[in-house]
Amino acid sequence: MTEPILEVTGLTKEFPIGGGFGRRKETLVAVDDVSFSVLPGEVLGLVGESGSGKSTTARCVMRLIEPTRGTVRFAGEDLLALRGPRMRRVRRGMQMVFQDPYSSLDPRMKVEDIIAEGMVIHHVRSGAAARRARVRELLELVGLRPDHLTRRPANFSGGERQRIGIARALALDPRLLICDEPVASLDVSIQAQILNLFKDLQQELGLSIVYIAHDLATVRHLCDRIAVMRDGRIQEIGDRDQIYGAPRSEYTKELIEAVPIPDPIRQREKQERGAALRRAAKAGPPAEVPTPAVAKAARP
Amino acid sequence: MTGRDDMDAGPLLDIRDLTLSFRTGGGLVRALNGVNLTVGHRERVGIVGESGSGKSVTAQAVLGLVPAAEVTGEIRFAGENLLAVPQERMRQVRGKEIGYIFQDPLSALDPVRSIGDQISETLRIRGVRKAEAMRRSIDLLGRVGVKNAKERARDYPHQFSGGMRQRVMIAMALVAEPRLVIADEPTTALDVRVQAQVLDLLLELAEERGLSVLFITHDLGVLSGFAERVVVMYAGRAMEQCVTDELFYGSINPYTLGLLESLPRIDGEVPRRLTTIGGQPPSPAHPPSGCPFHPRCRYAIDVCAARVPTLLTPPNGSHPSACHRAQWLAEQPGVLR
């Protein structure tokens, strides 16, 4: 049996809400007893609608926020038990790629410095020459050109910026990438380029990836295994073919059925089915996403 | 409403040779390069394109909402050229004759006024008495699926969920009984199940009220179920225009084909790699010579860099495509799959 690179057990994150002005204090359970593991070289998808807790889960795993309960084992170490420099050294092995390639890169820094920053902070590859060589290597790996090095983020398109963000994440030789909606703000033609890049990286470097997204089509393309989240809980977790071919939970079925497909004849059939179902269920309330206002408020 | 006369010949909306430029620090920048587009009576037309393609600018131009430096061409609505009418008339057209729905209902709604007040405003400023305007707004609110419409009309935007807010926007767009509705990415910000419900509602209302709809989206899946006819835009031009099924099963434009191929699918085989369109969309400030797509096109030949192709139906094709290779593509059996 291969040891998982990441093992999350009973992860829970509660946020206090309300309070003040004489209102009663309550807690919102954003992540509720979540457990999953990721094997070396595996891509795990975390999918769910807004407010499902998928991003909060990622933040807890990275310890960008402190979970309320649960354990996170990364590369055999109990990450939540570690403190200070030792925690940071272990955590270096997992890196994050963010959704918005516009706000996640410092506009005043040159690409070269953005990619090298982590190496400087963590004293990896000390010596400017060694760092520069590594930056060039990374640049090529993500499909950018050497003459891009001295430019600043404003000179790049969304897709290119996302490549810069990926190069930065790879600079510290992570074993795990956590990607939070990395293609959600990209155009269709650029999205495909970045998805291919993730697949290449995963295969060439043997990376593990936790891929967080709401878009079920990109998740299916990239992920080996998928966890479906709703209201902070994992509804079901399974292999790609099982989740998409034979979903066990009613919720997963609904999500997949609701994805519009670029095939008019089949899409019209799908809509007919959906409309008929909704007409039949007219007596009950519509399947609205519960209290997104509360979920939003809980976002740190 | 169904008894509305469709007497005037020709399409309800007829955009001819529309060009539009913005003034920037670096001089004039062309956002639209001669767009031709029609929406017939009771027809649902989709515009699909990536960011910068000009799809939203086209919609905003119809509503007279673009602070453009230079506009040429015609936007004919029920025979009247909207580019030539005074501001006063344009204010009547907006809301009354053309309704619109935007992507983000939260920023389109006033946070400090009740929903009922905002929906009925369109009627009140056109002289409908307050009580009557409110009664019609509440009826419509119920029709778009808001439960307890009478009580909910007194609530404020933040008291509604994202999907419900978009239903409120739809009620606002329809309350004055417009003939044309422009919907710009109306479901993009919604979760997938709510998106399906809102699309379903829009489709129902369009049929029930005999509406024409101009639907703008980047999502080919959403388009495939909603639009009867489709216009694909790229770099401020219409690249291909046809009935929806032809676009998905018989496109004769390399850009459209590229888009369709690059989509990850929810069923079928999972390919190891997605087919991609290489490169980036052109910057509007520095458009390439000839066809705007030629630097990224795998079918490009010499003429593509030299001359801009016109949106024409090739001799053996079934619909117009702005491509020098359209005829050749029409002769290839199953270029796509």
Interface residues (C-beta under 8 A of the other chain):
Chain A: E49 S50 S157 G158 G159 E160 D187 V188 S189 I190 Q191 A192 Q193 L195 N196 K199 H214 L216 A217 T218 R220 H221 R240 Y244 E254 L255 I256 A258 V259 P260 I261 P262 D263 P264 I265 Q267 R268 K270 Q271 G274 A275 R278 P285 P286 A287 E288 V289 T291 P292 A293
Chain B: E50 S51 G145 K147 H158 S161 G162 G163 M164 D191 V192 R193 V194 Q195 A196 Q197 L199 D200 L203 E204 H218 D219 L220 G221 V222 L223 S224 G225 T244 D245 F248 Y249 G258 L259 L260 S262 L263 P264 R265 I266 D267 V270 P271 R272 R273 L274 T275 T276 I277 G278 Q280 P281
